[in-house]
Amino acid sequence: MRHFDLTPLYRSSVGFDRLANVLDQVMAGDVSQASYPPYNIEKTGDNAYRITVAVAGFAENELSIETREGQLIVTGRKSETETEKKDNFLHRGIATRAFERRFQLADHVRAVEAATENGLLHIDLVREVPEALKPRKIEVTRKQETLQAEAAEA
């Protein structure tokens, strides 16, 4: 009785808000994603989002961003020379360990730009719904036969 079926909630998800997925992971005890590095997710427009990841201590060439199977994967790996220098520290409070952070993307959401600024990695996302999936308005008209019958009666 500890497992709840949250499948109906998946149908109503918008953007990359996967509340049901998060609840499933919590209920299952899946704590595979640690809290490092911290991140923010913000909505910057009607179909625009921004993920900001704290990557202090990482250079641009040590960061990797990839989209695969509906996920945005942000990876950070320090170079070999940096990890060899750790013997010289008396205290190391700034975490520069390797990380991999995954974000579940909704359908038609794609990353368009990534940039670092002041130790933060900004990833801009856009939701682009294809024309075939956008709602269309269909005009309601009278059938041609009805119009012809009315014209004949007149």
FENKA-V556668 format. One record per residue. N is the residue number from 1. PHI is phi as a letter, one per 30 degrees, with the letter a starting at -180 (999 if undefined). Layout:
<<N & PHI> <N & PHI>>
This chain:
<<1 & 999> <2 & d> <3 & c> <4 & c> <5 & d> <6 & c> <7 & e> <8 & d> <9 & d> <10 & d> <11 & d> <12 & c> <13 & d> <14 & b> <15 & i> <16 & b> <17 & d> <18 & c> <19 & e> <20 & d> <21 & d> <22 & d> <23 & d> <24 & e> <25 & d> <26 & d> <27 & d> <28 & d> <29 & i> <30 & d> <31 & c> <32 & d> <33 & c> <34 & d> <35 & c> <36 & c> <37 & d> <38 & d> <39 & b> <40 & b> <41 & b> <42 & b> <43 & c> <44 & c> <45 & a> <46 & e> <47 & b> <48 & b> <49 & b> <50 & b> <51 & c> <52 & c> <53 & c> <54 & d> <55 & b> <56 & e> <57 & j> <58 & c> <59 & d> <60 & e> <61 & d> <62 & c> <63 & c> <64 & b> <65 & b> <66 & b> <67 & c> <68 & a> <69 & h> <70 & i> <71 & b> <72 & c> <73 & c> <74 & c> <75 & b> <76 & b> <77 & b> <78 & d> <79 & d> <80 & d> <81 & d> <82 & d> <83 & d> <84 & d> <85 & d> <86 & d> <87 & d> <88 & d> <89 & d> <90 & d> <91 & b> <92 & b> <93 & c> <94 & c> <95 & d> <96 & b> <97 & d> <98 & d> <99 & b> <100 & b> <101 & c> <102 & c> <103 & b> <104 & d> <105 & c> <106 & d> <107 & e> <108 & i> <109 & c> <110 & b> <111 & d> <112 & c> <113 & a> <114 & b> <115 & a> <116 & c> <117 & a> <118 & h> <119 & i> <120 & c> <121 & c> <122 & c> <123 & c> <124 & c> <125 & b> <126 & b> <127 & c> <128 & c> <129 & d> <130 & d> <131 & e> <132 & d> <133 & c> <134 & d> <135 & d> <136 & b> <137 & c> <138 & c> <139 & d> <140 & c> <141 & b> <142 & d> <143 & d> <144 & d> <145 & d> <146 & d> <147 & d> <148 & d> <149 & d> <150 & d> <151 & d> <152 & d> <153 & d> <154 & d>>
